[in-house]
Amino acid sequence: MQTVVELPDAEVEALDRLAQKENISRSVLIERAVHDFLQKSDKQKRAEAFGLWGNRIVDGLDFQQKVRDEW
């Protein structure tokens, strides 16, 4: 998919320098950056959710029954 993104000239120039250094196109550099950002974001969400109930003293079976009783 193609998209249009507005970036300040200084950032475009920095992207061009990095792309040249890595011997890749600016497009590939941006694709990789977006991919890495999304992976990092997903990992962060999982890390935040992991252990969410860890500080609660709840019996798992009692909780399940309570939720089912609400149906």
N, C-alpha and C positions, 0 to 999 in steps of 0.2 A: 504494500500500500504506500502511496506517496502522500505526503502531507507538507504543509507550509508552516514554517516556524520563524517567528521574528526574533532575531538575536542582535545584540549590539555589535557594532563592527569589531570592537576589541575582542569579544568572545569568538567571533568567526575567525579572526586572525590567529587567536590562540589555538583554536581547533585545527586550522590549516597547518600551523607549525607542528602540532602533535601528530597529525595525520602523516605529514611528510617524514617526521622522525620515525614513526612506526611503519612507514612505507605502505600505507593503506589510504583509501579514499576518505574524504570527510564523511561521506554517507555511511561507510562501514564503521568509522569511529563513533558516529552518533548512534547507529544501531547497537553497537556493543555497550555504549554508555546507558542506553535505555534498558537493554536486557539486564545489565548488572544492577541498575537501580531497582527494577522490578523484583529481581531475585532477593536483593537486600531487604526490600520492603516486605516481601512475603515472609522471609526468615524472621524479621523483627516482629511481625504480627503473631507468628507461631510462638516466638519466645515470650511475648507478652501474655499470650493465652495459656502457655504451659504453667501448670501449678496455680491456676487462677483460684481454685478452690482449696488450695493447700493450707490456708490458715483457718479454714472452717472445720469445726468438729461435727461431722455429719456421717451417719451410717448410710452407706450407699443403698442398701436394700430398703431402708425406711424412706429415703428420699424418692426412690423409684415408685414405691407404693403411694406416697403422697401425690406425686405427679399424676399417676394413673387414676387416682381417686378424683382428681379434678376433671377428668374427661367425663 
